[in-house]
């Protein structure tokens, strides 16, 4: 019989990180622990990672739902999923904990060449919003580290300044040398979006994530049809639960790419449903973290490593926090690896 408990584990950013929704200094995080009562020394861990203002989960009810989960682990997975339908981050943590436990409680969520140390994942370098000098400083740091793909958060400062920043990089590095993605987090209005995409398309960008606010299916479909720059859906996928509804969204909008954030979508089973739906329409995808600690990041990296997906993944967030968990993840430039000879240090989790 399963038993469980949870604790709050706040994450503090090493330096404030800007998005179109404001500047992040801390992030809500809970760690879920699950074990079999017949062998309590072996346990699985899962992470509840939410971004307030973006995650579907109601932050005021997280602890209430987590308490319910720890008291109802005897229920079937299907029953638990139904009860936690509106709490995708908790579903993700539950999935992680059960996978970890079933694989021996060693933080191996998916057995793969990556988890055995034989595979590396290419990732993009993330450039946070800020003033022009700060964004250029970050870009220089990532280029010096050997990144061949950068993702720039845009939409918070003057658009002309953002274009100038990208143009200054593009003048030094052509698209064959450096891939540039931009993420607007829904910052453009419907009326201005196409004209801004026209301007951005002249900078030889790879794609733009979520140019307009989610929930505007017909407007986004028209934008994807007319766009001169490939569009990747991101926030648009949040809150869509049924497989048939996922299929309908993709058939309606017909995006050039989709981006999966398992903690915002309800875990790995839900992410697989998006992968299957996108596959029927030949829509490529990549996966990104929802600013998880190293625990969630390791699980997502192990998940995506099971697929042959040559696109750079959005998994370069492991060094964001002062209070992260020491783990076998190793980041070397644009390559993320897993060193099974290194141990997890869970001393910071005060159960």
N, C-alpha and C positions, 0 to 999 in steps of 0.2 A: 504494500500500500504506500502511495506517495504522501509525503508531507512537505511543507514548504514555509518559507518566511521571506521577508523583504526588508531592505533598508534604503534610506535616502542617501544618495552619494552625489552631492553637488559638485559640478565641474566648474573650475575657474579658468578663464582664458588667460594665457600668458600676457597677451596684449589685446585690447578691445578690437573686435572684428566687425566691420561695417557691412550691412546689407541694406537693401531697399526698404526693409522694415525697421531699420534702426541699428544701433550699435550694440553688439552682444558683449557682455562682460562675464556672465555666468550662464549656466544651462542646467535645467532640471534633469536629473537622472536618478533612477532607482535600479537596484540590483535584486533580482529574484533568485532564490536558492531553493532547489528541489532535490529531495532524496527519497530513497526507499527506506521505510522504517526498519526493515530487516537488515539493512547495511548502511547506516547513517554516515559512515566515514567517507562514502563515495557520493558526491553530489554534483548536480549540474547547475550552471549559472546562466542567467539571461539578463539582458539589459533593457530597461524601459527608457527610451530616448525620445524626448519630445522637444520641439521648438515652438514655444508659445507664439500664437499668431499664425502659425503655419500647420502644426499638427492637428489632426482631427480630434484627438483625445481632449476631453474636458479636464484641465489640470486640477480643478477643485475636487474632482471625484476620483483621481488616480489612486489614492491610498485606500479609499473605500472599495474600489474594484480589485485592487491587489489583495486586500484582506479577503474578499470573497473568493478569489482564485485560490489562495493558500488553504482555504477551508473546504474547497470543492475539487481538489485534484483527483478525487475518485471518479469524477464524471468523465465521459468519453471526450475525445478531442473535438468531435463535432458539436457536442453540447456546450463545451467551453467556448468554442469559436462563435457560436450563435450569441451567447450571453455577452461576449466581448466584441461584438460587431462594431460598435462605435468607439472601441479602444484599440486601434491597430498597433500602437506601441507596446501595449501589454500582451497582445497576441504574439508579437515578435519575441518578447522576452520569454513567454511560455514555450514557444517553439524552440528557441535557443536552449533553454534549460533542459527540456526533454531530450533534445538531440545530444547535448553534452552528456547527460546522464546515461543515455543508451550506449554511448561510445566510451564509457568508463570513467567519466568525470575528469577528463584531462584537457578540457577546452578544445577538443576536436569535435567540431560540429558537423563537418562533412569530411569523410575520408577521401583525400585526393592527393595528387602529386605535390600540390602546393603545401598541404599540411605536413607532408613528409620531407619537405625541404628541397624538392626536385624541380620546382617550377617558380617562375617569377611573373609578376603582373606589372604591365606598364600602366602608369597612372598619370593624370594631368596635375600640373602645378596650379594651386588655387590662389588667385589674387583678390584680396578683399577690397571692398570699397573704401575710399578715403580721399584726401585731397590729392592733387596731381603728383606732388613730390613723393608722397607715401606710396601711391600705386606704382610709380616708376621705380622706387626703391625695391619693392617686392618683386617686380618683374626682373630687375637686375640680379637679385638674389637667386631666383628660380633658374634663370638662364645660366648663371655661374655653377649651379648644382647639376646642370646637364639635362634639364627638362626640355623635351621636344614638343610638348603640348601644354598650353596655358589656358586656364579658364578665368576670365575676368568678370567679376560682378559689376554690373553697370546699372544705372537708373537712379542713383542717389545724388550725384553731383551734376553739374551742368553738362548736357549732352555733347556740346561742342568740345568741351575739355576732354571728355571720354574718347571722342573720335580722334582728337589730337594725340592722346596717349597711345592709342592703338596704331595710328599712322606712324608715329615716331618709332615704334617697335618694328612695324612692317617695312619701313625704309631700310632697316638694318638686316632683317631676316625675312626671306621670301617664304611663301607658304609651303614649299617643298622642304625647307629647313625647320620651320616652326609652325605648328598648327595652333590656331587661336580660336577658342570658343568663348562666347559671351553669354551671360545669364542675366536677363532683365527682371526675373522674379515678378512678372506681370506688371512692370512699372509703366509701360506705354499705354496710352489711351487707344481705343479702337480707331479713332479719327486720325491719329498721327502715326500709327504703327507702320503702315506701308511705306510712307515717305522716309521714316527712320531706317527701315530695313533696306531701302534703296541706297541710302548713304553708307550704311554699314557693309553692304555687299561689295562696295568698291574697295574694301580693305582686305579682300581675299580671306574672309573668315570661314571657318568650318561650319559653324551653325550658331543659332541663338536659342537659348532656352526660354520658354514661356514669355513671349513678348507682351502679351496682354493678359489681364486677369482671368483666372480659370472660371469655368461655368458658362462661358459664352461660346457654345459649340458651333453655331452657325457662323459667327464672326471669325472664329479661329479657323474653321474649314475654308472660308473664303480667303483668309490670309495665307493659309498653307497652299492654296491653289495658285495664288498670284505672286507669292513671295519670290524675290530674287536671291534669297538667302535661306538655306535649309533651316527648318524649325524643329526643335525638339520639345515634346510635351513633358512637363515636370509636375508642377502643382496640379495640372489638369487631371491627373490620375488619382489624386487623393479623394477619399470618400466614395469611390466607385467599388462596390463589393462583389456583386454577382458576375460570374464569368460572361453571361450573355450581355450584361450591360457594358463590360469592358470591350467586348467585341463590337457592340453598337457604337461606342464612343470612337474607336479607331476607324471603323468603316465610315462614320460621319465626317470626322475631321481629316483623315488621311494625312497624318503628319509625316515628315521625312525621317524622324527618329522619335523614340521615347526613352525616358530616363527613369530608372527604378530606384526608389529609396525604400527598402523593405520596412523600416521602422514607421514610415508614414503610410504604407500600403497594407499593413497587416501581416508582415512576415514573409517567409520564403514560399509558402504554399500560394499565397496571393501573388507574389512576384512571378512564380511559375505560370500562373494563369495569364498574366500580362505577356510573358514571353511566348506562350502558346498562341495567344490571340494575335500578337504582332507577327508571329511566324506565318500565319495564314495569309497575311497581307504583305509579306516580305518587307516589313518595317524593321530596320536595325535598332538595337538598343545598347545602352551601357548602364552601369549601376554606380550609384554614389552613396556615400554615408549620409546620415542625417545628424552629423556632428557627434557620433557616438564616441564613447571612450574606446580604449584599445580592445575591450571585451567585445563590443558590438562590431567594431571594425574587423577583428579577426574572423568573426562568424561570416560577415558579408564577403570578405576576401576568399574564404574557403568555399563559400557558395558559388561565387562567380567563376572560380578557378575550374569548376566542373565543365564549363562550356568552352567551346572554341570561339572566343570573341576577341578579335585582334584590336578592337578599339581601346584607346586609353580609358581606364576606369577612374571614377572620381573618389579615390580612396586615400588621398594624401592628407588626412586630417589627424593623424596620430600624435602630432607634436603640438597641438593647439593648447593643451591644458597643463596647468601647474601640478595638478593632482591626479594624473593619469596612472593607470595600472602598468607596472613593468611586465613585459610579455615577450614572447619569441618573435614578434613582428620586427622586421628590419627594413628600414627605408634607406635606400642608396640611390640618390638622385631620383630618377623617374621610375625606379624599379622597387616594387614592394615584394618582400620575400618573408618566409617563415622558417625560423631556425629551430628545429625540434630539440636541439641540444640545450637551448635556453629554457629556463623555468618561468612560470607565472609567479609573480609576487603579489599575493592577495592580502598582505598584512594590513593594508589600508582599509579593508572591509571589516569594520568592527561589529561583528554579529553579537 
